[in-house]
Amino acid sequence: MPYSHITRAGPTAVRRSTLSIAVHWLSALAVLGAFALAWARELLDDDATAHAVLAVHRQFGLAVLLLLAVRLWARWCGPTQGAAAPPSAALRWAAHAAHGLLYALLLAMPLLGWAMTNAHGHLVQGLWVLPLPTLVPTDPDLADALQQWHEWGAWCLVGLLWLHVSAALWHHLVRRDEVLVSMWPRRQPASRPK
């Protein structure tokens, strides 16, 4: 896991920015929603319902793309203090490589879906009303190739997400450091009665 955008809340407590935490969890929900809708669509026999589910899937994909832009902006502009007990150089390299691949897939998957939609001869619209640029011309052969890449990318993303979750649990349960806690949503302290 990356060790930037972490702020110290006390002598040992480490926190990421509220924006980073919010974008992380909103991205997780958007990715899970996109996966769930893609798989649900495969189970549907009714073409009209499957088309509606696909339209919502596209909106989740666009949300992933937008959230990735916000996440990268937050990483660029946010604080860069390190965690209390940084791992070895090899683990830092592995974490940065895994995050780089994760970000690459979070960028590639929505763009592949967008291009595939265009190659099938359809426009992509943000929130169903905002027309977005056409990335590729209509081309059924290209659409088939993009669909295969989109599906392969989805399985790669599933693998990376399992690795990401496993690494977070390893940090929390084995290393007992603050990496998972640093990305957990903050709870407001209970107000004391007067």
N, C-alpha and C positions, 0 to 999 in steps of 0.2 A: 504494500500500500504506500502511496506517496506520503512524504512527511512535510509537505508544504501546506500553507493555509491553516496552520495550527496556532492557536494562541494559548498561553498559559493562564489558567484561572486561579492558580495558587501555586504553592511550592512544587507539587507533583501533578496537579490536575492539568490536563491538556484538552483544549477544545478547538474544534474547527469553527469557521464563521457560520453564523446562522444561515446566510445565503448558500454556502456550500452544502450544509446539512439538508436544507430544504430542496435544493436542486438534485442532490443525490437520491433522496427518497422519492421525489416526484418522477425522476428518471426511472427508478426501479418500478414504480407503479405503471408508467407509460410502457415500458418494455414488457412487463408481465401482461398488461392489457392487450398489447399488440399480439403477443404469442397466443393468449387465450382466444382472441377473436379469430386468428388464422386457423387454429386447430378446430374451433367451433364451426367455422365455415365449411371445413372438410366433412363434417358430420351432417350437414343440412342437405335435404333433398329438394327443397323449394328454392328455385333460382332467384326469385325476387328477394327472399329473406337472405340468401347467401350474398347477393349483390349489396344489400343494405349493410350486412356485417362487414363485407370487404370495404365499404365506404368508411365505416367507423374505424376499421383497422388502419386505413390510410391516415386518418386524423391522428391516431395514436402515434404512427410513424413520424408524422410532421411534428408532433409534440416532442418526440425523442430528439429530433434534429434541432429544434428550437432550444430545448433544455441543454443539449450539448454545447451550443453556442454560448449560453449563459454560464455553463460550468467552466468552459475554457476561459471566458472573460474573467470569472471570479478567481480562477487559479492565477491568471496573469496579474490581476490587480490586487489580490489579497495579501495578507501577511505571510511571511515565509519562515517563521521560527520552526525549529525542528522539534521532534518529540523528545520526551525525557530520556528514553533509552533506545537510541537508534540501533537497528539490527546490523548484522555484518554487511560488508560491501556487496557480497554475493547476493544476499537477500534483498538489499536495496535495489540492485540491478534487476533481479527477477521481478520485484514489485513494479518497478518503473516499466519494464518490458511488458508485463501483463496489463498494466494500465494503458500503455500506448496501444496495444492490440485491442483492448476493450474500447478505447476512444475511436480507433480506426473503424471498428465494426459498428459502433453507434453512429458514425458518419456514413459508412458505406451502405448499411441496411436501408435506411430511409431513401437514400439517393437511388439505390438499385430498384426499390419499389416504385419510386417516382418515375424513373426512366422506363421501367417495365410497363407501367400504366400508360405512358405516352406511346410506347412502341405498340401497344394494343389499340392505339387510336383514341385514347381518352385523355381529357385534361385532368390535372390535379388541382383541386381547389382547397385552400385553407379555410377551415370552418364552413365548408360547403358553399362559400360565396366568393371568396377571394381567389381569382384565377392566378395560378402560378405559371411561370415560364415553362415552355415545352423543352425538355432536355434532349430528346431524340425524336426523329420523325417516325411515323407509323411504319412498322416493319415486323411482320409476324415471326420471322426467323430470329430476329434480334430479341423479340419479346420472349420467345422460348428460352433462349440462352440466358437472358436476364433473370427469368424465373428460376432456372437451375442455380444460378449464382446466388440469388436471394435465398433459396432454400438451403444451400450449403452454408452460406453465411449465418443463417439462423441457427444451424446446428453448432457451428463454431462459437457463436455467441452464447448458446446454452452451456457449452463446455467451459468457456471463460467465466461465465457467471457462477458456475459451480466452483471453479477454482477461487474466484473472488470471495464467495461466501465461506469456503473452507479456510482460506487464509485469514479472514476476519475471525472465525471461530478459533483457529490455531493461536492467533495473537491473544485472544481473550482467555482461552482455557489452558493453553500450554505455556505461552510466554508470560501471561498475566500482565500484559502492558495495557496502555490506554488507547490503542489504535481503534478498537471497536467502539469504545466509550466516546472517543472524540467525534465520531460520526453519528452518535445516537441523538435523537431529538431531545432538546433540553426540556426539563420539567420545571415549571414555575414553583418556587418554594411556597408552601402553604403560609397564608398570612396568620399571624398570631393574634388571638383575641386580646382586646385591651381591657 
